[in-house]
Amino acid sequence: MLFLRSTSYDAVSHQLTVRFRSPSGSAWAAYEYRDVAPAVVARLEAAQPHAQHVLDTEIAPFHAVRRVGQTSWDAPRSRDSHVQAPGRAV
């Protein structure tokens, strides 16, 4: 299981980068979400320490995602149901 560690946002490209870490801190992963509106990022930042919920319900279901370093984007996870963010255990 990975936990949300940090986020960064490029307001020009509307790309959100989310970094996850393992409980021990020894493993990590980073994902980029495309076309995320500034208002959604503001809700994510204001939701600390519950930002994972905003990511799971307002970002992952509706925005294309790729792991940092990958060239291709994956389609949004789901538009109809609550889903887990990348790297999260089910």
N, C-alpha and C positions, 0 to 999 in steps of 0.2 A: 504494500500500500504506500502511496506517495501523498504528501501533504503540500498544499499550496505554500510556497515560500515567499515569492515576490512577483511583482508585475512591473512592466514598463509599457509605455504607450507612445506611438508615433502619431501625433495629431495630423500630420500631413498625409500619410498613407492610410490612416485609420487602422493600423495594425497593432494588436495587443499581443505582447509576449508574456507568457506565464511560466514561471519556474516552479517545479515541484522538487521535494526532497523526501528521502526515506526517513523514518523515525530516528535512525541512528545518525543520519546526516552523511552517510557514506555513499549514497547513490542519489542521482538527481536526473531530471529530464526537463526539457524546455519545449513549449509548444507556442505556435503563433496562430492567432485568430485574425481573419481578414474582415475588413469592412465593419468594424465595431464603432458605433457612434460614441461621441464624447460623453453623452448623458449616461450611457450604460457603463462606461469606465468610471464615471463619477460615482454611480451607485455601487460599483465593485469596491472602490477605494473607501467609501463611507461605511461599508458593511463590515469592516474589521471588528472583531475577529471572525466573522461569519462570511467572509468573502467567497469561500468555496460554494456556498449555497447560491450566490448570485452567478458564479461561473457555471454551475450545473443547470440553473433554470433559465438564465437570460442570455448566456453567451454560447455555450457548447451546442444547444439545440438549434441555433439559428445562424451560425457562422462557420464558414469553411475553416479547416484547421490543418496544420502540418507540424511535424516535429522539426525543431530547428535543425537546419542542415539538409533537409529534404527539399527536393525541387517541386514535387507535385502536391496539390492540395486535396484533402478529403472533403467530401460533401458534408454539410451539417449533419449532426448525429440523428436528430429527430425533431420534427416540428410539432409532434402531438403528445409527447410524453416526457416525463422527467428522466434524465439520463445521467450517467456518471461521466465525469470529465476524463480525459485521457490519463492513463496511469492510475486511476482509482480502482480499487478492488470492488467487485460487485457483491 
